[in-house]
Amino acid sequence: MTDRSSHILASPGFLIGLSLLLTNDFVFKQQFHNGFTGKLSDFAGLFVFSLFWIAFFPRHKKLICVSTAVLFVFWKSAYSQFAIDGWNSLPFFGIQRTVDYSDLSALLTVPLSYYYSNISTGPRVSSKFIYAIAIVSLVAFTATQYSHKESFHNQYEFQLSRKQLLERMSRLPKDEVHKSFWEGDAFDISFDSCYARASVSVEERENRSVVTLKQLEYRCPTKPTPDDMRQHFEKEFIDKLREEPVTLSPTVLYISSSTIPTASNTPSP
């Protein structure tokens, strides 16, 4: 790392991007709980991630930018799951990501990083300050992919048949769900950038349906208590599922399974 290149880490553009990444992950995601905060992490993260490695290897700018773009595409695809599972099998913090190809729009910031590295003239600061920024940057990159999973066995009963309950579930998601008929009982419910996913099962018992909460995944650095996680699930999913009439939920982003019927295939309760 040359003296000139190292000062990219102290330049206004890098520090603004890093501050935005940290503020978004530690404050905005918890406050606003929406898809925009997830996208913001990708845009800010790619910008500072590219500049971070350019600062250490300035002679390989193009290779770093191309490699960053390729790795991001791989990371956001289903093909990276084996690597995530391998890491999560180790006794360290968990990591996770959401497969959402609209996130690839953040790749627009990679050429911007390359251009900025050519014109950036950061202030002359001590090497200790530069390495302190580098450490904070690594913490920020890690926090963005943080994942915490909590197991549950809470059950919620509905005075509806399973078929009727699945029809209600089909009205909740904002995005299109995977549609089929009602074999199987496992569902993943995605909420927002912090409460990433709830794993549930639905079964029928004597013309009543029972929803069992099995696991909740939380993806923001400030970890809530298990009770907070459970209450969020009940408020944003169970309570809305009990409402009459069931309407589109602003918090349930999608329900993924091959078992949810279309609303047109089943009668309303």
LUMKOLSE-430930 format. One line per field, with one value per residue (C-alpha): residue number from 1; y, x, z. Coordinates in nm, 4 decimals, decimal comma. Layout:
BEGIN
seq <- c(NUM|...)
Y <- c(Y|...)
X <- c(X|...)
Z <- c(Z|...)
//
This chain:
BEGIN
seq <- c(1|2|3|4|5|6|7|8|9|10|11|12|13|14|15|16|17|18|19|20|21|22|23|24|25|26|27|28|29|30|31|32|33|34|35|36|37|38|39|40|41|42|43|44|45|46|47|48|49|50|51|52|53|54|55|56|57|58|59|60|61|62|63|64|65|66|67|68|69|70|71|72|73|74|75|76|77|78|79|80|81|82|83|84|85|86|87|88|89|90|91|92|93|94|95|96|97|98|99|100|101|102|103|104|105|106|107|108|109|110|111|112|113|114|115|116|117|118|119|120|121|122|123|124|125|126|127|128|129|130|131|132|133|134|135|136|137|138|139|140|141|142|143|144|145|146|147|148|149|150|151|152|153|154|155|156|157|158|159|160|161|162|163|164|165|166|167|168|169|170|171|172|173|174|175|176|177|178|179|180|181|182|183|184|185|186|187|188|189|190|191|192|193|194|195|196|197|198|199|200|201|202|203|204|205|206|207|208|209|210|211|212|213|214|215|216|217|218|219|220|221|222|223|224|225|226|227|228|229|230|231|232|233|234|235|236|237|238|239|240|241|242|243|244|245|246|247|248|249|250|251|252|253|254|255|256|257|258|259|260|261|262|263|264|265|266|267|268|269)
Y <- c(0,0000|0,3296|0,6482|0,8127|0,5189|0,4609|0,8040|0,7017|0,5581|0,9072|1,0788|1,2431|1,0020|0,6904|0,8247|0,9339|0,5925|0,4106|0,6311|0,5708|0,1937|0,1872|0,4230|0,2246|-0,1123|0,0033|0,2686|0,2977|-0,0739|-0,0977|0,2269|0,1891|-0,1865|-0,1587|-0,2749|0,0580|0,0080|-0,3287|-0,1716|0,1134|-0,1352|-0,2879|0,0476|0,1931|-0,1405|-0,2017|0,1527|0,1393|-0,2290|-0,1603|0,1475|-0,0411|-0,2985|-0,0399|0,1446|-0,1653|-0,2800|0,0365|-0,1293|-0,3732|-0,1358|-0,2946|-0,6469|-0,5456|-0,3819|-0,6729|-0,9274|-0,7319|-0,7286|-1,1014|-1,1966|-0,9808|-1,1527|-1,4913|-1,3841|-1,2722|-1,5951|-1,9287|-2,0814|-1,9194|-2,1115|-2,3916|-2,1359|-1,9736|-2,3122|-2,4018|-2,0801|-2,1133|-2,4642|-2,3046|-2,1686|-1,8037|-1,5475|-1,6449|-1,4823|-1,4788|-1,3009|-1,2742|-1,3975|-1,0885|-1,0137|-0,6565|-0,5988|-0,6268|-0,2665|-0,1773|-0,2839|0,0679|0,1898|-0,0236|0,1920|0,4946|0,3563|0,3120|0,6681|0,8098|0,6300|0,8132|1,1599|1,1158|1,3178|1,2364|1,4435|1,3430|1,1644|0,9272|0,5605|0,4729|0,6609|0,4833|0,1408|0,2380|0,3218|-0,0102|-0,2002|-0,0110|-0,0915|-0,4639|-0,4461|-0,2679|-0,5292|-0,8067|-0,6368|-0,6040|-0,9833|-1,0605|-1,3262|-1,4500|-1,7392|-1,8217|-2,1443|-2,1445|-2,3819|-2,1385|-2,2498|-2,0378|-2,1854|-2,0660|-2,1715|-2,2365|-2,5364|-2,5588|-2,4831|-2,1664|-2,0533|-2,1023|-1,8939|-1,6168|-1,6468|-1,6054|-1,2566|-1,1355|-1,1136|-0,8021|-0,9942|-1,2916|-1,6162|-1,9616|-2,1223|-2,4818|-2,6916|-2,7885|-3,0736|-3,0204|-2,7801|-2,5734|-2,2018|-1,9248|-1,5773|-1,2786|-0,9504|-0,6739|-0,5957|-0,6848|-0,9553|-1,1459|-1,4696|-1,6779|-2,0533|-2,1946|-2,5021|-2,5227|-2,8334|-2,9159|-3,0631|-3,1426|-2,8642|-2,6193|-2,4991|-2,4662|-2,2457|-2,3443|-2,0924|-2,2891|-2,0328|-1,6604|-1,5099|-1,1589|-0,9798|-0,6510|-0,6123|-0,5043|-0,8382|-0,8305|-1,0637|-1,3818|-1,2225|-0,9172|-1,1439|-1,3479|-1,0382|-0,8932|-1,2132|-1,2177|-0,8522|-0,8548|-1,1981|-1,3781|-1,0709|-0,9680|-1,3213|-1,3027|-0,9710|-0,9511|-0,8944|-1,0000|-0,7341|-0,6878|-0,6558|-0,3724|-0,5783|-0,9295|-0,9066|-1,2588|-1,6129|-1,8757|-2,2325|-2,4576|-2,5115|-2,1875|-2,1957|-1,8992|-1,6991|-1,7848|-2,1596|-2,1640|-2,0203|-1,7386|-1,8366)
X <- c(0,0000|0,1557|0,1345|-0,0915|-0,3248|-0,3629|-0,5147|-0,8136|-0,9408|-0,9314|-1,0886|-1,4330|-1,6026|-1,4827|-1,5650|-1,9141|-1,9786|-1,8487|-2,0540|-2,3643|-2,3058|-2,2634|-2,5542|-2,7809|-2,6938|-2,7013|-2,9777|-3,1849|-3,2635|-3,3981|-3,5930|-3,7527|-3,7669|-3,8051|-3,6511|-3,4784|-3,2410|-3,1363|-3,0565|-2,8715|-2,6363|-2,5548|-2,4855|-2,2765|-2,1092|-1,9924|-1,8587|-1,6430|-1,5508|-1,3970|-1,2123|-1,0887|-0,9016|-0,7854|-0,6204|-0,4169|-0,3506|-0,3542|-0,1828|-0,4718|-0,7679|-0,9350|-0,8897|-1,0315|-1,3386|-1,4073|-1,3525|-1,5800|-1,8581|-1,8238|-1,8143|-2,1191|-2,3170|-2,2105|-2,2945|-2,6440|-2,7153|-2,8376|-2,5004|-2,3298|-2,5407|-2,2849|-2,0206|-2,2585|-2,3515|-1,9820|-1,9043|-2,2087|-2,0974|-1,7932|-1,8081|-1,8162|-2,0897|-2,3484|-2,3790|-2,6650|-2,7961|-3,1237|-3,1359|-3,2788|-3,1490|-3,2767|-2,9872|-2,7522|-2,8411|-2,5841|-2,3124|-2,3432|-2,1304|-1,8280|-1,7297|-1,7912|-1,5385|-1,2834|-1,3342|-1,3229|-0,9957|-0,8346|-0,9352|-0,9355|-0,6842|-0,7423|-0,5767|-0,2396|-0,3047|-0,1089|-0,0771|-0,2441|-0,5552|-0,5538|-0,5359|-0,8089|-1,0345|-0,9411|-1,0462|-1,3772|-1,4317|-1,3869|-1,6381|-1,8844|-1,8431|-1,9050|-2,2047|-2,3781|-2,3920|-2,4602|-2,7213|-2,8698|-3,1178|-3,3425|-3,5429|-3,9048|-4,1971|-4,4865|-4,8210|-5,1151|-5,4585|-5,7101|-6,0744|-6,0261|-5,9456|-5,5912|-5,7152|-5,8875|-5,5829|-5,3530|-5,5907|-5,5575|-5,1803|-5,1914|-5,3403|-5,0634|-4,7489|-4,6754|-4,4640|-4,5833|-4,5661|-4,4846|-4,8216|-4,9332|-5,1775|-5,1504|-4,9081|-4,6416|-4,6479|-4,3237|-4,3120|-4,0506|-4,1926|-3,9720|-4,0345|-3,7765|-3,4055|-3,3768|-3,6370|-3,5198|-3,7137|-3,9525|-3,9797|-4,3238|-4,5360|-4,9127|-5,1142|-5,4819|-5,6359|-6,0099|-6,1029|-5,8785|-5,5373|-5,2257|-4,9342|-4,6088|-4,3246|-4,0001|-3,7264|-3,6693|-3,3676|-3,2524|-2,9961|-2,9143|-2,6095|-2,8082|-2,9612|-3,3086|-3,4267|-3,6159|-3,9339|-3,8891|-3,8471|-4,1547|-4,3672|-4,2618|-4,3656|-4,7021|-4,7726|-4,6671|-4,7916|-5,0225|-5,2317|-5,2650|-5,3657|-5,6474|-5,7816|-6,1133|-6,0834|-5,7268|-5,5535|-5,2105|-4,9483|-4,6926|-4,4472|-4,4647|-4,2453|-4,3111|-4,3940|-4,1850|-4,3039|-4,4419|-4,7544|-4,9523|-5,2628|-5,3765|-5,6609|-5,8722|-5,8336|-5,9840|-6,3017|-6,2914|-6,3741)
Z <- c(0,0000|-0,1097|0,0944|-0,1658|-0,2126|0,1608|0,2004|-0,0101|0,3192|0,4717|0,1719|0,2047|-0,0392|0,1413|0,4872|0,3776|0,2209|0,5298|0,7638|0,5544|0,5606|0,9392|1,0083|0,7796|0,9385|1,3004|1,2881|0,9688|0,9302|1,2861|1,2546|0,9126|0,8381|0,4615|0,1358|0,0750|0,3688|0,2276|-0,1092|0,0621|0,2283|-0,1102|-0,2794|0,0042|0,0738|-0,2830|-0,3132|0,0001|-0,0441|-0,3865|-0,2598|0,0455|-0,1634|-0,4173|-0,1276|-0,0443|-0,4021|-0,6181|-0,9149|-0,9563|-0,9703|-1,2710|-1,1396|-0,8009|-0,9558|-1,1919|-0,9129|-0,6783|-0,9377|-1,0131|-0,6442|-0,5716|-0,8477|-0,7085|-0,3534|-0,4509|-0,6371|-0,5025|-0,5975|-0,2977|-0,0466|-0,0083|0,0941|0,3436|0,4902|0,5191|0,7070|0,9324|1,0332|1,1977|1,5559|1,4480|1,3855|1,1277|0,7855|0,5379|0,2331|0,0452|-0,3133|-0,4806|-0,8285|-0,8132|-0,5711|-0,8697|-0,9533|-0,6849|-0,9317|-1,0759|-0,7850|-0,8834|-1,1855|-0,9625|-0,7124|-0,9910|-1,1131|-0,7601|-0,6844|-0,9782|-0,8614|-0,4836|-0,2832|0,0794|0,3540|0,4901|0,8172|1,0372|0,9489|1,2812|1,1745|0,8371|0,9999|1,2457|0,9511|0,7914|1,1045|1,1222|0,7532|0,8126|1,0993|0,8674|0,5912|0,8434|1,0068|0,6697|0,6334|1,0012|1,0735|1,3994|1,4133|1,7070|1,7393|1,8613|1,9005|1,9370|1,7997|1,6825|1,6227|1,3617|1,3378|0,9675|0,7565|0,6263|0,2764|0,3971|0,5931|0,2952|0,0891|0,3460|0,3358|-0,0402|0,0090|0,2411|0,0245|-0,1781|-0,4284|-0,6307|-0,4374|-0,5655|-0,6345|-0,6346|-0,4368|-0,0768|-0,0384|0,2275|0,5216|0,5342|0,4554|0,4711|0,5348|0,4510|0,6289|0,5998|0,6108|0,9825|1,0369|0,7351|0,7557|0,9650|0,9127|0,9924|0,9317|0,8824|0,9701|1,0068|1,3214|1,3180|1,0750|1,2556|1,1442|1,3559|1,2545|1,4267|1,4420|1,4129|1,3553|1,3121|1,1408|1,2318|1,0161|1,1895|1,4169|1,7248|1,8230|1,9868|2,2611|2,1639|2,3053|2,0819|1,7803|1,8664|1,9261|1,5909|1,4150|1,5921|1,5186|1,1536|1,0488|1,2917|1,3837|1,0189|0,9260|1,1822|1,0530|0,8700|0,5835|0,5115|0,3021|0,1498|0,4200|0,4010|0,6078|0,4620|0,1528|0,0287|0,1340|-0,0398|-0,0754|-0,3451|-0,1413|-0,1446|-0,3627|-0,5667|-0,4230|-0,7267|-0,6694|-0,3234|-0,1750|0,0757|0,4344)
//
